[in-house]
Amino acid sequence: MGRMDGKVVIITGAGTGVGQAAMQLFSAEGAKVFGVSRTQANLDKTLALVKKGGGEGAVLSADLSDDAACERVVKATLEKYGRVDSLVHCAGVGYNWAAKSPGTMGDVVNTTPKAWREILGIDLDACFFMCRHVLPEFIKQGKGTIVNVSSIGGFMGMPDAHTYTVAKAGMINLTRSMCVTYASKGIRANCIAPGFIDTPMTADYMNLFADPVVSDSITPMRRAGTPMEMAYGCLYLASDESGYCNGSVLTIDGGTTARM
């Protein structure tokens, strides 16, 4: 038996990275997975991986910084599978977004109001919108789990990417607040806080680990984490095994934040 047998799980950011790994892992554990991302071609690749592993899933391209798009995602999942048991929200952008949208990963002085709103829309509004539309279904069912993928940047200072860190901090406290409000209705909300993970978001920086001194300064383990390692954290928090975890922030960073 799989840990998610019979469950229906919406996974955002499913086209690449942690979201793609979660699609594969959750489906292998028995869930019907509904993947969402901006880019259809990436979603098609993810769905092919799910089916290759013998899993069942569906995908939908959507811009989750739009509230109406998030509503469509939940409705489409209900139309396809009749229920939703978990939301695993992996969607978001980081350092590599600056190549597409210059100025979005700067410090306060070098961030325009437009760039500020852009990153908050993608990295925080989308989380709020998805939770806003999935929670009523969980309340009707009397059960549901939310796992948000935040970042260690949400609780430690960084020299740049200030809007990103604010968004990730907001995600953490939104998760905790939902825990307090909805626990009595059978709903749990938790999040993971990844450190440096080998995904397309950090591809331009992976060469840092070639230098032992630099890699040691990033994390005591001297390597980046993998998307699948993050997906296993999400699986634990979404599954019944973590039944008493609520409002938790599971740090998965190789020891980065353990060091003073």
C-alpha positions as CSV (number, residue, x, y, z in Angstrom):
1,M,0.0,0.0,0.0
2,G,1.1,3.5,-0.8
3,R,1.0,6.4,1.7
4,M,-1.4,8.4,-0.4
5,D,-3.6,5.6,-1.7
6,G,-7.0,6.9,-2.8
7,K,-6.0,10.6,-2.3
8,V,-6.3,13.4,-4.9
9,V,-3.5,15.9,-4.7
10,I,-3.1,19.2,-6.5
11,I,0.6,19.9,-7.1
12,T,1.6,23.4,-8.3
13,G,4.9,24.1,-10.0
14,A,4.6,20.7,-11.4
15,G,6.6,21.3,-14.6
16,T,10.1,21.2,-13.1
17,G,12.1,20.9,-9.9
18,V,10.4,20.1,-6.7
19,G,6.9,20.1,-8.2
20,Q,7.9,17.6,-10.9
21,A,9.5,15.3,-8.3
22,A,6.4,15.5,-6.1
23,M,4.2,14.5,-9.0
24,Q,6.3,11.4,-9.5
25,L,6.6,10.5,-5.8
26,F,3.0,11.1,-4.8
27,S,1.7,9.2,-7.8
28,A,4.0,6.3,-6.9
29,E,2.5,6.4,-3.4
30,G,-1.0,5.9,-4.8
31,A,-2.3,9.4,-5.3
32,K,-4.1,10.8,-8.3
33,V,-2.1,13.9,-9.0
34,F,-3.3,17.1,-10.7
35,G,-0.3,19.1,-11.8
36,V,-0.3,22.8,-12.5
37,S,2.4,25.1,-14.0
38,R,2.7,28.0,-16.5
39,T,4.4,26.0,-19.3
40,Q,2.4,23.2,-21.0
41,A,5.4,21.5,-22.5
42,N,7.0,21.0,-19.1
43,L,3.7,19.7,-17.7
44,D,3.5,17.2,-20.6
45,K,6.9,15.9,-19.7
46,T,6.0,15.5,-16.1
47,L,2.7,13.7,-16.9
48,A,4.7,11.3,-19.1
49,L,7.0,10.5,-16.2
50,V,4.0,9.9,-13.9
51,K,2.4,7.5,-16.5
52,K,5.7,5.8,-17.1
53,G,5.9,5.0,-13.4
54,G,2.4,3.5,-13.5
55,G,0.7,6.5,-11.9
56,E,-2.5,8.4,-12.7
57,G,-2.6,12.1,-13.2
58,A,-3.8,15.1,-15.2
59,V,-2.3,18.6,-15.9
60,L,-3.4,22.1,-16.5
61,S,-1.5,25.2,-17.6
62,A,-2.3,28.2,-15.5
63,D,-0.8,31.5,-14.2
64,L,-1.4,31.2,-10.5
65,S,-0.8,34.8,-9.8
66,D,-4.3,35.3,-11.0
67,D,-7.1,34.4,-8.5
68,A,-9.5,33.3,-11.3
69,A,-6.9,30.8,-12.6
70,C,-6.5,29.3,-9.2
71,E,-10.3,28.9,-9.0
72,R,-10.2,27.1,-12.3
73,V,-7.6,24.7,-11.1
74,V,-9.6,23.6,-8.1
75,K,-12.8,23.3,-10.2
76,A,-10.9,21.3,-12.9
77,T,-9.6,18.9,-10.3
78,L,-13.1,18.4,-8.9
79,E,-14.5,17.8,-12.3
80,K,-11.7,15.2,-13.0
81,Y,-11.6,13.4,-9.7
82,G,-14.6,14.5,-7.6
83,R,-12.6,15.6,-4.6
84,V,-9.3,17.1,-3.4
85,D,-7.5,15.8,-0.4
86,S,-4.2,17.7,-0.5
87,L,-2.6,20.8,-1.9
88,V,1.2,20.8,-2.4
89,H,2.1,24.3,-3.5
90,C,5.5,24.3,-5.0
91,A,5.0,27.1,-7.6
92,G,7.3,30.1,-7.4
93,V,10.3,31.8,-8.9
94,G,13.7,32.7,-7.5
95,Y,17.1,33.9,-8.7
96,N,16.8,32.7,-12.3
97,W,13.7,34.9,-12.8
98,A,16.0,37.9,-12.9
99,A,17.2,36.8,-16.3
100,K,13.7,37.0,-17.6
101,S,12.6,40.0,-15.6
102,P,15.7,42.1,-14.6
103,G,15.5,43.9,-11.2
104,T,13.2,41.4,-9.5
105,M,15.9,39.8,-7.3
106,G,17.5,43.0,-6.0
107,D,17.7,44.6,-2.6
108,V,15.2,47.2,-1.4
109,V,17.1,50.2,-3.0
110,N,17.4,48.4,-6.3
111,T,13.8,47.0,-6.4
112,T,11.1,49.0,-8.2
113,P,7.5,48.9,-7.0
114,K,6.6,47.1,-10.2
115,A,9.2,44.4,-9.5
116,W,8.1,44.1,-5.9
117,R,4.5,43.5,-7.0
118,E,5.5,41.1,-9.7
119,I,7.4,38.7,-7.3
120,L,4.8,39.0,-4.5
121,G,2.2,38.1,-7.1
122,I,4.0,35.0,-8.2
123,D,5.5,33.8,-4.9
124,L,2.9,34.9,-2.3
125,D,-0.4,35.8,-3.9
126,A,-0.5,32.5,-5.7
127,C,-0.2,30.6,-2.4
128,F,-3.0,32.7,-0.9
129,F,-5.2,32.2,-4.0
130,M,-4.7,28.4,-4.1
131,C,-5.4,28.0,-0.4
132,R,-8.4,30.3,-0.7
133,H,-10.1,28.1,-3.2
134,V,-9.1,24.7,-1.9
135,L,-10.0,25.3,1.8
136,P,-13.8,25.4,1.2
137,E,-13.6,21.9,-0.2
138,F,-11.5,20.7,2.7
139,I,-14.1,22.2,5.1
140,K,-16.9,20.4,3.3
141,Q,-15.0,17.1,3.6
142,G,-13.9,17.7,7.2
143,K,-10.4,16.9,6.2
144,G,-7.5,18.1,4.1
145,T,-3.8,18.9,4.1
146,I,-1.8,21.9,2.7
147,V,1.9,21.8,2.2
148,N,3.5,25.0,1.1
149,V,7.1,25.1,-0.2
150,S,8.7,28.1,1.3
151,S,12.5,28.7,1.8
152,I,15.1,29.2,4.4
153,G,15.2,32.7,2.9
154,G,11.8,33.2,4.7
155,F,13.4,33.3,8.1
156,M,17.0,34.4,7.5
157,G,18.4,37.6,6.0
158,M,19.8,37.7,2.5
159,P,21.9,40.4,0.8
160,D,19.5,40.6,-2.2
161,A,16.3,39.0,-3.4
162,H,14.5,41.0,-0.7
163,T,11.0,40.6,-2.3
164,Y,11.5,36.9,-2.5
165,T,12.5,36.6,1.1
166,V,9.4,38.7,2.1
167,A,7.2,36.4,0.1
168,K,8.6,33.3,1.6
169,A,8.3,34.7,5.1
170,G,4.7,35.5,4.3
171,M,4.1,32.0,3.2
172,I,5.4,30.6,6.4
173,N,3.2,32.8,8.6
174,L,0.1,32.3,6.4
175,T,0.6,28.5,6.8
176,R,0.8,28.9,10.6
177,S,-2.2,31.1,10.7
178,M,-4.3,28.6,8.6
179,C,-3.2,25.9,11.1
180,V,-4.6,27.9,14.0
181,T,-7.9,28.7,12.2
182,Y,-8.7,25.4,10.5
183,A,-7.3,22.7,12.7
184,S,-10.7,22.2,14.4
185,K,-12.2,21.5,11.0
186,G,-9.8,18.6,10.4
187,I,-7.4,20.5,8.2
188,R,-3.6,20.6,8.6
189,A,-1.3,23.2,7.1
190,N,2.5,22.8,7.1
191,C,5.4,23.9,5.0
192,I,8.9,22.9,4.1
193,A,11.8,25.3,4.0
194,P,14.4,24.2,1.4
195,G,17.9,25.4,1.3
196,F,20.1,25.3,-1.8
197,I,18.4,22.9,-4.2
198,D,19.5,21.7,-7.6
199,T,16.7,22.9,-9.8
200,P,16.4,25.1,-12.9
201,M,16.0,28.0,-10.4
202,T,19.6,27.7,-9.2
203,A,21.2,26.2,-12.3
204,D,23.5,29.2,-12.9
205,Y,24.9,28.8,-9.4
206,M,25.6,25.1,-9.2
207,N,29.2,25.7,-10.1
208,L,29.8,27.1,-6.6
209,F,29.9,23.5,-5.3
210,A,33.0,22.8,-7.3
211,D,35.0,24.9,-4.8
212,P,35.2,23.0,-1.4
213,V,35.6,26.2,0.5
214,V,32.6,27.9,-1.1
215,S,30.5,24.8,-0.9
216,D,31.3,24.4,2.8
217,S,30.2,28.0,3.4
218,I,26.8,27.2,1.8
219,T,26.0,24.1,3.7
220,P,27.9,21.6,6.0
221,M,27.0,18.8,3.6
222,R,28.9,20.6,0.8
223,R,26.2,19.7,-1.8
224,A,22.9,20.9,-3.1
225,G,19.8,19.1,-2.1
226,T,17.7,17.3,-4.7
227,P,14.1,17.9,-5.7
228,M,13.2,14.4,-4.7
229,E,14.6,15.0,-1.2
230,M,12.2,18.0,-0.9
231,A,9.3,16.0,-2.3
232,Y,9.8,13.4,0.4
233,G,9.4,16.1,3.0
234,C,6.2,17.2,1.3
235,L,5.0,13.6,1.2
236,Y,5.5,13.2,4.9
237,L,3.6,16.4,5.8
238,A,0.7,15.6,3.4
239,S,0.3,12.0,4.6
240,D,-1.5,10.6,7.6
241,E,1.8,9.7,9.1
242,S,2.3,13.3,10.1
243,G,-1.2,13.5,11.7
244,Y,0.0,15.6,14.7
245,C,2.2,18.0,12.5
246,N,0.3,21.3,12.1
247,G,1.8,24.7,11.6
248,S,5.2,23.0,11.2
249,V,8.1,24.4,9.2
250,L,10.3,21.4,8.1
251,T,13.8,22.8,7.3
252,I,15.5,20.7,4.6
253,D,18.8,22.5,4.0
254,G,21.7,20.2,4.7
255,G,22.5,22.1,7.9
256,T,22.8,25.6,6.4
257,T,20.7,27.3,9.1
258,A,22.2,25.2,11.9
259,R,25.5,27.0,11.7
260,M,26.0,30.3,13.4
